[in-house]
Amino acid sequence: MAKNALIDELNKNLCLFIKNKYFDPFKVDGHVVSQNKYAEACGLSSSTISKINKAEGYDIPVSTIYLITEHEGGDLESFFIEFNSIQSNG
């Protein structure tokens, strides 16, 4: 697989992981909220959340992952350990 295709696949898988882990449903303080409210709580735009939700994924910056994991009470290290574990077993 070409390098760009590998990166595209990685981004797609990262977005899918985030979507499944955090976006189904969107929650703030334990309450189900709209995409817009969730984005606001994370310090992101609603369009960024929409890009992550797209089936093809997008080139997601680490800063975006950081803001989501921080909102969810996690950290990047744990996030990537779990993501890597799923990728290795998938």
C-alpha positions, 0 to 999 in steps of 0.5 A, a space after each residue: 500500500 502506498 504511503 498516502 494510502 496508509 495515512 488515509 487509512 490511519 486517519 479514517 480509522 482514527 476518526 471511526 474510533 473517535 466516533 464509536 468511542 465518544 460520539 454515539 451519543 454526544 454527551 456533556 456532563 453525562 447528558 445527551 446533547 446535540 453535536 453543536 453543544 458537544 463541539 462547543 464543550 470540546 472547544 471545537 467547531 461543529 464542522 470539525 465534528 462533522 468531518 470526523 463523522 464522515 465515513 471517509 474520515 479526515 486528516 485529524 490534527 492531534 490537537 483536535 484529538 487532545 481537545 476531545 480526550 480532555 473533554 472526555 476526561 482522558 489523556 492522549 497516551 491512554 487514547 493511543 494505547 487503546 487505539 493501537 490495541 484495537 488496530 493490532 487486534 483488528 
